[in-house]
Amino acid sequence: MKRVFISFRHEDKPQVNGLRLLAANDKFDIEFYDESLDKAIDSEDAKYIKAKLREKIARTSVTVCMVSALTHTSPWVNWELEESFAKGNKIICMGLKDGPGQLTLPPLARQLKLPWYAWDHNYLAQLINAK
């Protein structure tokens, strides 16, 4: 089973919730880990939050960054991608369902020149399961 960390802006959580349904589908042998963050990255609890996120990322081999028009402005998303990259996770950037046609990726994704894909749950499953 592939364990997948989902990275997204807290404000996009309602749209991301639908992604979790894939784990319940018999066609997909995946398990999702994600954490919604309500606190700013410079909050007093940032060290604790980062430790908890690191634990979740450590249990995964793939990170899916769900991208909306403002995802690139989230320091948390970029930090999650940096941690995922440092761990050696495959990183997949996919636009949210019904999202804009043009997106700006988070800084690390741009630096790595990662592609992003329009929402397609079947293709996402293929990307996750590909070696």
N, C-alpha and C positions, 0 to 999 in steps of 0.2 A: 504494500500500500504506500502511495506517495503521500507524504505529509507536506502541506502547503501553508505558508504564512501569507496572509493577505495584508497588504499595506494600502492605506487609503486615508483621506482626510476625514476627520470626525463628522464634518457636515454632510458627507456623502454616505453615511451609514445606512440610511433607508434604502438607497439603491444597491448597496453592497449586500444587504441581507438576502436578496434573491440568489446571489452567488452561492450561498451556503446550501441551497437546495440541491446543488449538484452532488454534494457528498451523500445525500439521501437516495440518489438515483443509482440503481443497480449497475448501470452501464459505466459508472465512474468509480474507480477504486482509489478514492482520495479522501484525505481528512484535512480539514482546515483549522488553522490556528490564527487568531487575530486578537487584537486588543484595541479597544476604542480609548482614545486619550482625550480627556477634557481639560487637562492642564497645559499651560504654556511650557515650552521646552526649558525656559529659564526659571521655572517654579522651584520651590524648595524640595518638591518631591521628584524632581527630574531624575536624580540618581537612582532612586528606588524604582521608578517606572522603567528606566532603561534596563535595570537589572532584570526585571520581570519580562520585558520584551526580549532581551538577550536569551533568556531561558527558553522562550517559545521558539525563537528563530533557531536555536541550537538543535531543536527536535525536528527540524524540517530540512528538506533538500531543494525545495522550490519556493520562490517568493513571487507572488502575483501582485503587481502594483496596479490597482484599479484607478484609472486616470480620468479626472474631470477637468474642466477648464481651469480650475485653481489649484490642482494638486501640486503643481510646481512651487507654490508659495508655502507649502507646509514643511517646516524644518523637521518635524517628526517623520514624515514620509521619507525625506532624504536620508535621515539618520538610519531608519530601518533598512533602506536600500544599501547604505554603506556597511552596516552590520551583516547583512545578507551576503554581499559581495565578499567581504573579508572572510566569511565562513565558507565560501565556495558555492553558495546556492545558485541555481539557475534563476535568472530574473526575467520575468515576463511582464511586459507593460500592455495592458488592455484597457481600451476606453469603456466607460460605463455605458450600459444600454441607453439608447436615445441620447447619447452625449453629443457634444459638438463634433463637427467634421475635422476640425483642426485643433490640435492640442499642443501644449508646451509640456515636455516631460520634466520631471524633477532633475536637478543639477547632475547627480551622479549618472542617471540614465542618459542624459545628453552627452556627458563626458565619455561614457562607454560606447556612445553611438548605438544604443539599443533601439530596435524598431518598436513601434507600438502597433497594435492591431485593433480594428473596430470590433465591437462586441459581437462575439459568436461563441456561445457556450460549448458547442461541439469542437470547434477549433481550439478553444482554450484547453479542453480535456486532452486533445491530441498533443498540444504543446507541453502540457504538464507531464504527460506520459512518455514523451519522446526522450531518448537518452541524450 
